[in-house]
Every structure is written in structure tokens, then in C-alpha cells.
Amino acid sequence: MSHFYGQGGRSRGRGRGRGRDQNGGGGHNPMFSRLGTDANSYGGPTGAGAGSAGSGAAFADTSMVGYTGGPAQVSIKGWGGGSESSLIRFLDNKVGQPVNIKSVNYRGDTMYVLVPSMDIVNELLSLSGVRFAGGKLTFQLKIPQVRFGGDSTGRDTQGSSSTSESANIKDRLINLLQTRADMQGSSLDLSSLTQDNIIKSIGADPLHDGKIFKAILVIAAQIYPSVVTISFADNGLRSLKPIVDLGVHFPGLRNLSLMNNMISDFRELDCLSSAGSTAPLGQLAELILVGNPARETELAQANGGLSYVDKVHQRFPTVSMLDMNPVTPRAQPGLAAEATNSGAAVKQLPFPTEQSFVENQGIGDMAKAFLAGFFGLYDGNRGGLADIYDEAAQFSLMVDTSAPTNAFAQTKAQSQKHVDLSVYIRISRNLVRVKSHMKRASALIVGRNAIMQAIGQLPATQHPVQDAQRFSFDAWQAEVPGAHGVPLTVAILVIHGEFTETQSQSVISFDRVFALAPALPGSAAASIGSPCVIVNDQLTLRRYNGFHGWLAMPADPPATAASGALAPEQQDMARALQEQTGLNAEWTLKCLENYGWNYQLALSEFPQIRGTLPPEAFQ
């Protein structure tokens, strides 16, 4: 399970709730706490809610001593979970009119605003305790006003000794880390530092000065030594030299996000790996590189999926979750030094793969006749399906938006292509995503007419029914509850396959489960030659992930005289390569022998040599 999600933003605030999106990879999102107080606090309201009009006025009366009229200064705390612009919009809405803030300055995590009149001040003071972006706002009138150095960014630029300035910067970085650590001190969100107001108040430029990252890591290791998850997302990093000491400070780091940076060369990762560091990230289990030019360029190449994973594993062989998708690691955490550049052996079941299971010949013949007729109508005359749906039939559709992770899918352009699934998502009944019982009920489509209306709005398709190997089905009989408690004998038909959208030419994998009852003599279904009617239809869609997973294979590929007896791991590699390439047993062994039994190399080079092989090389 991924330890990162929602990389585009952060959730801060102690005690704030969590969120989860199942199809986006899902996982643990740290809750960030805001600690610390302002030593220059001015006495004022700190209640849990906005005071009544009377209490607000009373506070205003006692705090106006020294006020001479004109613009007034108010300090605001507890706003750091949001942005300056979102806070101002929030205040405008709460006050009921534009607050008309004339200037904004910062000291630490406290915002100081200048407003035009005491009427606005009183409105703001009455809002103390109101929740905003996960925290509680606190407003205080500042008399006398806190003076700032006039920096155009709103930073406090008054002079101080170098010693006190260094201490001040350290205090601010500690404050920064306290706002970005989870409550257990095991996760740090160091994303979007260039937008952080504390970083702005220091005057640091993370984009062009890596020293700020080094300082943050030093301090973080002192106060949060147990960190195992760090995100550096959205920092514009072109080089990883600013965080080269990551393994020194956090040798047990397990999860690292570098999402949405500007890393254009995989060699930049070397400084965190054994290839270029004396303190590599030998425990790393999860890495996110989405949104970096190096990743996107690699995936755009032929066979990009496999070569991308290979380049990551050359540097971090313990990674088992890449870009929020599972991959097979080459070594267990802590054993990276023992990993080699040879591909991990692909695990196989200890028995041959069968393409289909049918309970008996009669069920199998019925299933084949039904599927031929169903897909013929679905692709060519969808309205004709009304004859084979029972009047009280049920239909549901579920969309799985996660990316396929098997090796076959990662090498295919159809899998890497972005597929627009929005038309299906509108009626999706994914029970992991749809939590509301009302929405779950409404997403279950009941009745022939409602089903025909729903499937009639889905894109036109073409199922490759002429190519039997692209489909796998299982069929058996079962008894289900029928009308008035009378058991109904049905055939359960589960089919896996693919179709192409006629307009977009997108290839989509699907699973479909039918519950089929016999077609009664004289019924509409029987009149068109269908042996059964549909009483239940469940359709699941996902990005293309191929069909090799169910192709029947021999239990053991025969050894040639040249190869002699094969070791168990060689037999595993031969099975896997034969499945992925379609080569026969003899040529599978020749291919592996030619590449020194390096499975990953043989598989990555196969697309280049395929056109040179004779027809008899294939099954």
C-alpha cells in the first residue's frame, strides 16, 4: 500500500481527519501538527468559538487604549493550514464584506494584517476560535503596531547579530518541521517549500540554494530521528545534491516521494544509492517519480515500462512500490548489497495454467453460444439485447482506474496510453469508492428498460471474438434465491477479455459476470436463438493488461540437448519468457541462452529481435 497520496497538496493541523482514494493507488497521508506560540502575544480572546456581539464589543472596548484612529494592525494565528489568498477570501465571506487588507507581514508563523478601520477589527476579533484549514484562528489587536523592515515580500528584515539571526532561523526551521510532521514523528511532508510562508520569512530560495534542504535535514534528524517517510514533491528539484545526505540522517528511510520535480536524468538518483553514496537508502521500499522528465521520457520509449523499472532497481533493488504501483523487488530491505543486476525470478504456480473451467460439456456449449450472440448484439445492435435481459434483471458497472502493473502490460502501448473512463465512472458502483448507501443503491440498475438506457449511453465497442485466446471464461451451475423463496437454478458465467472503443480506439480490459436462467419456449430470447436470459450482469473495466495471464502452458518446458537439465529457477524463467513472448519451448531456451539466462535482458531485447525470427519459433 502506498504511503503517499494527494501529492498536490498537504493536510495540516493536529487532529485533522484522513482521506482515501482507492483508485489512485491509496495509502497513508500524514497529519501535520502546528506547534509553538508567539512570544509577543497581546492579550485577547482565545475562546473555542466566535464570541457573541456583546463579548466582542467588550474586548474591543478594553483593547482600544492607545488607538488613535486610522488603519489598525491585527495578528492572526492558526492559519497555516491554508494559503494567504484562501484565508482572505474566508474572512471576506465571514465578515460579509471585503476586509480590504492594506498590507500583510509575517513573523514566524504569525500573520500581521493592516485593516482600514476599527469596525473591521471588531469583526475579526469576534471570529477568534473559528476553524480554518484544520486549525483554529486567533485574532489580536496590536497596539502599538509591530513594525517591519518594509521588505516587499512582507518579511521582517530588522537587523540583528549573526548569532541571534542564526538562532532565529533555526527556530523558524523547527517551527516549519513541526507543521509538517505527523503526530507520530515518522513522516515528514517537505513538499512545495518555495510556497511556504516560513521559508519566505527566512528569505531562502530552495530552487537555487540547496543549503536550506541540508539545514532542514540536519534539524529534522535531531528532533524526528524515527522518520521513515519523506516527501520532497513539487520543489522544482533539477538535482538531488541538496538532499545527498538523506541516507546519512535517515538510514532507515522506507518511503520517498520526488513527485513533480525537474529530474531529467536517472543518474541524479545515484547520489542516494550505492552507485554514488557511502550511505545509500538500503531500506527503501517505496519511491515516487511521477511528474519528472526522466520518468516520462523513459516510459515513452519502446519497452519503456520494463526499462524504467529496471533503471530504478539498478539503484534501489529493495523498492517494491513504484509510483504507487507494486513491483517485484530484487532484494529484501537491508540486503541491497547482495542484489545483482539480474532480474528477479518470476514466481509461477506449481501447476499448469488453464484458460477456462467449465463444469460440464453442456454448460460449456451453452456459454459459447450465449457469448457469441451477446457480443454480436452488444457491438452491432445493442438495442437487440432487450430480448435477452430478464424484465427484472440487475446490472452494475465498476471502474478500476489503477494502472496495470504486470510486466506484459508495462511493455504495451495500449496500457501506457491515457484512457478516458469518465463516461463509465458516471455510473460506476465501485463499493470501495462509493460509501453512501443511497448512492450504492442508486448505482444498481434494476429492470430491463433501465439497463437498456444505461448501456445504450456507453461508447460503441468491438470485441475481438474471432481471437479465442484473448478471452477466458468459467461456467458452472448454481442455485440462487428466486421469487417467493423458490430456488432458481442458474448458470454462472465469468468472462475476462478486452474490447476496443470504436471512436477513441482505446483498448480496455474487462471482467463480466453473468447469472443466466434458461430461456422459456416462446420467449423473446428463445425467438432470437438465445439459450438463456440474463438475470444479473456485473461489468468491471480497467486499463488494458493483456491476456497472457490465462494462456494455457505446459507444466515444464522440455530441455534441449544443448541445454541439458534445467535448474528450477531456469525452468521458472523459461515459463515466464514463453508466456510473455509466445515463443515455443525450443526457441525460448535459445533466447535465454543467448542472453546468458538474464531474464530481464532477454525480455527487454525481444521486441527488437522478433522480426528476425522464423515462423516456426512461435507456438
N, C-alpha and C positions, 0 to 999 in steps of 0.2 A: 504494500500500500504506500502511495506517495506521501511524503511528509510536507509537500508544498501544494498549495492550490491558491487560486485567486492572486497570481503573481502581480497583477496590475496594480494592486493597492494593498494597504495594511489595515488591520483592525487593532486598535489600541484601546486601553482602558481596563483597569483591573476589574475583574468580574464580568467582563463583557461576554456575551454568548458566542457560540460557534456556529459555523455554517458548513454545508457539504453539498457538493455537486457530484453525483455518482458518475456521470459520463465525462466528464472532464478530467478522468484519472483519479480524483478524490484523495483525502488524506488528512494530516494534522496541520492545522493552521494556528500558529502561536497566538496567544492573547497577550498583548503588550500592556504593561502597567506603567503608570505615571507616578513617580515618587518625588519627594523633595518639597520644600517650601521657600517662599520669598522672604529673605531676611529683612526687607524693607517694607513688610506688610503694614498697611494702615488699617486701624480698627474699623470693622464694618460688619455687615450681615453675613453670616455663614450658615444660615438655616437650610434645611433639606428641601425647601420649596420656595416658590416666589411668595414674598410676604403680601399681606393684604394692603390695600391702598393706605390704610392708616399706619401700618408699621413702616411702609416705605417712606411715607411723609415724615414720620418721626425720625427715621435715620437721616433723612436729608436735612432736617432741621438741626440736628446735633453736629453734622459734619460740615456745615457751611461756614464755620468760623474761619476767617481769613479769606473767604471768597469775595472777590471784588467785582464780579461780573465778567461777561465775555466768555470766550471758549473755556471749557473745563476739561481736565485730564482724568481719565478713568483707567484703572488697571484691570486686566482680565486674565484670570487663571482657569485652567481646566479645559482649554480649547484645543489642545494639541492633537486630539484625535482627528481633527478636520483641517481644512485649509483656511487661510485668511479670507479668501473670497466667499467660501461657503459660510463662514461664521458671520460675515457682514450681511449676507442675504438672510441668514437665520434671524439676526437681530432686527433687520428691517421688517420681517414678517411678524415677529413677536411684538414689536413696538407698534406696528400698524401704520408706519410711515417711514420714509428714508431717514436713517440715523445721521446721514451727512457727515461722516467721519472726515476730519480735515487732515489728519496725519496719523501714521502708525509707526511705533518704535518697539523694539524688543530689548529686554534684559533677561538673559536666561530663557526660561520658558514662559515668561510673563509678557503679555502684550499691553502696550500703553497706547491709548487712542485719545485724540483730541476731538471733542464734540462741541457743537456751537452754543449750547445753552444748558442751564441747569434743569430745564424741563426734560431734556433728553437724558441727563444724568440720572434724574429720579426714575425715569422709565427703566433705565439699565439696572439701577440698584435694586429695583423690585424684582428683577429676573434672577437674582442670586439663588443658586440651588437648582435652576432649570438644567435638565440634561441635554448635552450636545455631543454628538460623535462619541458616545460611550463614557463621557466624563460629566462632572457637574461644574457649571460655570460659577465663578465668584467674581463680583464686580466691586471695586473700591474707588471712591473719590480720592484723588491725590492732591492734598493741599499741605505744603506747597507742591507745585508740579515737579516731577522728576525731570531733570534736564539731560539732554542728549547732545552728542557732538555734531549733529547735523549731517551725518553720513546719508547719502541718497538712498541707501538700502534700508535705513532705519536701524543700523547697528549703533550700539553705544561705543563711541570712539574716544571717550575721555582718556587722557593719558594716565599711565601707571608704571611702576617699576617693572623691569623684565621679570623679576621673581614673582611678583604678585600677578602679573599678566599670565605667566605660565600656570600658576596655581588656578587662576580663573578659568583658563582654557581646559585644564584637567577636570575641574569641577563641572564645566559645561558638557564635556565628553561623558563623564559619569552620568550626568543627567540624561544625556542622549541615550546611553545604553539602558538606563532604567526605563525609558519609554519604549524600548524596542526589544526587551527580553520578555520571555513568557514567565509565568508565575513560578515555574519550577527552576528557572535559570538554566534550562537545557537547550533553548532555541533563541537565536538572535535574528531579527529582521533588519538587515543593513541595506535595504533597497532604497533607491531614489534619494540618496544622501544629498544630491545637489539641490533638492527641493526642500530640505529640512530647515526649519527656521533656526534651530540651534546651530547648525553648520553655517548658515548665513550670518548669524550673530558673531561667530568667530572670525568670519572673513575668509574661510577656507574655500578652496576650489578643487573638489575631488576630481574633476575632469582633467586638470592639468597639474595637480600637485599630489603625488601619491603618499606624501608624508602623513596626511590626515588618516589614511587607512592604516598605516603602520602604528600610529598613535592609538587609534581605536582598538586594534587587535591587542596591543600591549595591555591597555587598561581592562579590556574585556576579559583577558586571560586571568587577571588578578581578581576580579570580582565575580566572574562566572566561569570558573575552571571546568565545570562539568558540561559545557556546551557540546552538543553533538549535531546540531542542525544550524546552518547559517545560510542566509540568502543575501547575495550581492546583486540581485536583479535590478535592471533599469538604472545602472550607474554610468553608462556610456564608456565602459572599460574597453580600451583597444589592446591593452597589455595586462597581464596578470602579475607583473612585477610589484605593483603596490601591495599585493597580498601574498608575496612569495613566502613569507614566514608563517603562513596559515598552519602548516603542519608542525611547526615549532611550538606554537602557542596552543594548538588544539590537535594533538596527535591522535586522539580517538574520534575525530570528526567522522560522522556517518552519512550526513546528508548535506549536499552543497548545491545551491541554485545560482547559476550565472546567466539566467534568462534575460533576454532583451538587452544585450550589450553589443559591442562592436568587434568581437573577436573574429578575425578573418583568417587566422592560420592555426591549425591544430597544434603546431609547435609551441604556441603560447601556453598550452596546458602542461608542457614538460616541467616547468618550474614548480609544479605541485606534485609531480610524480617521481618515481625512481630514476627516470631518464635525465632529470636535471636538478634534483633536490636531495640533500642529505637527510631531510625529514619529510619524506613523501606521505601522502594521505593513504596509508596502507589499510585503513579500516573503512574506506569509503564504500558505501552500499548504494547510494542514490546520487545521480548527477542530472542536472537540467541545463541544457544548452540551447533550448528553443529560442529563436529570435536572434541568433548570432550568424553572421555571414558564412563562417566556416562550416557550420552545420547545414545551412540551406544550400550552399554550393555543393557539398558532398552528396546530399540527398538527390540533387538534380542530375547527378551522373548516372550512367548505366550501372545497374547493380549497386546503386548508392546506399540502399538500406544496409546491406551486409558490410560494405566497406566502411560505412560510418560507425557501425557498432564495433568493427574490428579496430578502427583507429582509437576509439575510446578505450577498449580493453587492452590495447598495447600499453596504455599509460596507467589505466586503473582497472586491473584484472578482477577486482572484487566487486565491481559495480553490477548489481542485479536489478536495478530500476533506472532506466534511462529515459529521460523526457516523460516521466510519469507512465512509462510502459515497461513491463517486466522483460528482462533479457537474461540469458544464461551466463552466469559469471564464469571466469576461467580459474578463479581461485577463491577460497573462503577468506573472509576478513582475517587479517593477521598472518596470512600465508602468501601474500602477494609476491614475496621474493622467490617463492617456489614455482610461481606460474611461468609458463613458457608461452611463446607466440603461437603454438599450435592450437587449433580450435578445440573447444570443449566437446567431448563425445556426446552425441545426441542420444538421449535416453529413448529406448524402444520398449514396447510391451513385449512380454515373453511369449507371445503367440501371434500368429499372422493376423493382419488387418483384413476384415471382411467388409465389402462395400455395402451390403444390405442384410437385414434379417427379416424373414417372413415366417409366420407361424406354420403355414402350410401352402401347398400349391394353389388351392382355391383362393385364399386371401391374396397371394401374390398376383395372380391373374386379374383379380378384381381391381387391385391397386393400380396396376399398369394401365388397365382400360380407363379407369377413372382419371388418372393423371393426364393421359393423352388428351382426353376430352376437355378436362378442366383448363389446362394451359392453352389449348387451342382456342377456347372461347375467351379466356382472360386476355390473350394477346390480340385476337382478331375480331371478337364480337362480345365485349364484356357484358352487354345488356342481356345476352343469351344465358348468362349464369343464373338469372332469376328462376329458371326452371329447375335448377338442382340445389338451391338453398331451401331448406325447410321453412315453412311460414313463421315458425318461432325460433329460427336459428340465431346463434350469437356469434359476433365477430369482434376481435380486438387486434390492435396493432401495437407493437413495441419497437422503438428505435434505440439501438445501441450505437452511440456516437464515438465510442472509444476507437483508437487506431489499432488495427490488427498488428500482432507482434511476431507471428511465426515467420521463419526465415523465407519461406516461399513468397508470402505476401510482401515482405520488405524489398523484394527484388522486382516486383511488378509495378509497372506504371499506373495500372488501374487502382492499386492500393494507395499509392502516394498521391494520386490526384485528389484535389478537394472535391467532395461530392456534396451538393446542396440537398439536405434532407429535410428542409423546413416544411415542405408540403406534407410530409409524413408526420413530423413532430407535432403538427397541429392536432392530430387525433391520437397521438401516442399514449399508451396506457402502461408506461414503464413504472411498475409499482415501487421501484427504488426511488424514483424521482417524484412521482405523484403521491403525496402523503395524505391529501384531503380525501376523506371517504366520499364526499359529494362528487369530487372530480373523478375519482375512480369509478364511481357508479355511472356518471355521465359519459365516460370514455368507453364503456362497454356497450357496443352497438347491438341492439336486440331487434329482431324482426327482419323478414326478407326485404321489405321496401327500404328500411333504414340502411341495411347493408349495401344494397344496390346503389343507393345515393352516395354512400361513403366511398366505395371502391370505384365508382364512376368518376370521382374527382381526383383520383390518383393518376400519375403520369402513365402514358402509354408505354408498353413494355414488349420485349421479345425474349422468350425463354429458349435456350439452345437445346430443345428437346431431342434434336437429331443426334446429339452427342451424349450418350448414356453415361459416360464416365464423369460428366460434370454434375451428376445428381446421385444422391444416396437416399434410400428410403427404408424404413422399417414398418412392418404392418403386422397387427395381431388383433384378436378378438377380445372384447371385454364387456362386462355388464355395468351399466350406469343407471342411476335412478331415472325412471320415466314418469309419465303422467299418472296421477292418482297412486303413486307409490309402486307401480308395476315396473319391475326391472326391464330395461331396454338393452338388447344385445346390439353392440355397435362394433365397427372396425376402427381401430386407432391407426392412423397413417401419419407418420412423421417423415418429412422430406427436407433434405438440405440441398441447396443448389445456388443458382445465380440467374440474374436476368440483366438485360441491357435496356436502359431507358431510351426510347426511340428518338426523342428530341435531343437530349443532352449527350447521348452515347456513354453515359456513366454506367459502369458495371457494378452491381450491388449484390452482395451475398444475402441469402435469406434462409430462414428455417420456417417451416409451416407445419402446424399440427391440425389434422382434421379428425373429427369424430363423425363417422359415416353410418347411416342407417340404410337398410335395403330400400330400394325404390319400389313402391307398390305398383302392381299391374294397373295400367291405365293412367298412371300419374304423368305429370308433365315431364319429369325426369326420365321415366321409362320410355316416353314417346320420342325422346331425342337420343335414346340408346344408352343413357347413363345407368349403371348398375346400382347406384345408390344416391342418397340425398345427404347434404351437409347439415348436421345439427349443431356443429361447433367448428369455428375456424379461427386459429390463433397464428398471426403472422409476425415474425421478428425480422428486422432489417439491420444490416451493418455494412461497413465498408468492405470492399472485396478482400477476401482472404483465401481465395483459391479452392481447389478441390482435391489436392493430393493427399489430404489427411485421411481420406476414406478409400483410396485406391487399394485394391487387393494386392498383397505382396507375398512372396514365398517366405517361409519361416526362416530359412537361411540361404543366402546366395551361394551357389556352388563355387568352390575354389577351382581355379585353373591349374594346369600342371605347372605353369610358370610361377604361380604364387604359392603353391603348396598349401598346407593347412593354415587357416587364418586364426589369429588370436581373437578372443571375444570382442575387444574394442575395435578391431578391424572389421569384424562382421557388423558391428553397430554402425560404423562409418559407411560401409558398403550399402546397408539397407537405407540409411538416410540419403545418401547421394543418389541411389537408384530411384527413390521416391521423388526427389526434387528435380531430377533431370530427365526421367523417362528412359534412361539407358538400360540395355539388358545387362544381365549379370556379368557376362564376359567383358563388355566394354566399361562397365562400372569399375571393375578391378583394374583394367588397363589405365583408366583415368586416374585412379588413386595412386597406382604405382608410378605413373609419370610425374606426379607432383609429390612424391616422397611420402605418401599417406598423410598429407596435410589437408584435412577435410575442408577447412575454410578457404584455402588457396584453390583447391580443385573446384569448389562450388563457385567462387568468385570469377574464375577464369572460364568456366563452362560457356557462358554466352558468347565469348569471343571465338571459341573453337567449334561451336555447334555446327556452323555451316560447312565445316571441313570434314565432318564425319559421314560415313556411308549410311544409307538407309538401314542396313542390317544391324547397325549399332544400337538401334532403338527397339523397345518392346513392341 
